[in-house]
Amino acid sequence: MLLRIVQLNEWSEELKTPSVVWISGLFNPMSYLTAIMQVTARAGGLPLDDMCLKTDILNSKNKADFPVFPESGAYINGFFLEGAGWEAGRGEEQGYLTDMILKE
C-alpha cells in the first residue's frame, strides 16, 4: 500500500505520466490500459473500436533504462506469471515462456 501511495504522490507532483508505470500499484489498471488505447487512437486518427493492446517484453527490469515516455504506448512494469517462467532474451531478442520453477 505504501508503494502505491509513493507512485501516486510522484505522479501528482509533476502532473504528467511517469516514464514507467507500476501497473500492479494502480487501483484500476484496465482504465490506464484503455487510456493508452484512446491516446494512441487520437494521435493516429484511428477508430478506437479497432484498437487492441500489444505487449512487447523488454529485457531490462531497471526503470532507469527508460528515462523518457515512449512516442506511442507506455512502459509498464509489475506483471506476474502464474504456472510459467520467463527466460530473458539476448540483446534485442524477446524472451520466451518456460516451465515454472517450484516456489518461484
N, C-alpha and C positions, 0 to 999 in steps of 0.2 A: 504494500500500500504506500509506503514511503517513497519508493521509486516512481510510482505513478504521480505522486504529488510533485516530486522533483521535475519530472518531464513536463507536466502541465505548467508549473511555475516558469520554467525556462522558455516554454512556448509562448506564454502570455506576456513575459517581459519584453520580448522582441517583436511580438505580434506578426511573426512570419513563421512559416512551417520550417521545422528543423531539417537539416540535410538528410538525416537518418531518423526514422520514427520507430520507436519500440512499440510494435503493434499489440503485443500482449498486455501492455500497460494502458491501452485505451479502454474506456468503458463500453464503447460500441464500435468495434473495429470495422464492421461492414459499412458503416456510414463513411468512414475515412476512405475505404476502397471505392465506394460509389462516387465520392467527391473526386477522386483521381480520374475516374472514367469521365465525369462531367467536364472537368477542366481540359482533359485531352480532347474530348469531342468538340468543345467550343473553340479550342485553339486550332484544330484542324478543319473546322467547319463540317464535321461528320455527324450523322444521326446517332443519338445516344442509344437507341434501340439496337444498333449494330455493334456497339462496343462490347468487348469482353476482356477479362483480365488475363494477362500472360505473365508468367513468372520466369525470370532468369536468375539462377542462383550463382552468386559470385563467390570466389574462393577466399575472400577476406572476411574475417569476423571483427576486424578493427574498425570502429566508426571513424577514426581519424583518416582512414584511407579515402573517405568520401566527404570532403570539406564543403562542397557546394551541392545545391539541389540539382538533380538532373534536368535536362531540357524537356523531356517527356517522361511521365511516370513518376515513380518515387522509389527511394531506397528504404527498405523496411527490414528490421531485424526482430527476432523474438518468435519465430515459428518453431514448432515442435513436431517431431515424428513419433508415431506410436507403431510398434511392430516392425520397424525397419531401421536401418542405419544409413549413414551418408558417408561416402568416400569422396573427398575433395579432388577436383581435377588438377592437372598440372598446368601451370601458366594460365593461359586464357581459356583452356578447356573447361567445360562444365563438369561437375562431378556426377555421381550416379548412386542409385539406391543399392544397398547391400543388405544381407541378413543382419538382423539385430544382434547385439551383444547383450547377454543377460544382465539385468540390473544397471544398464547404462542409459 
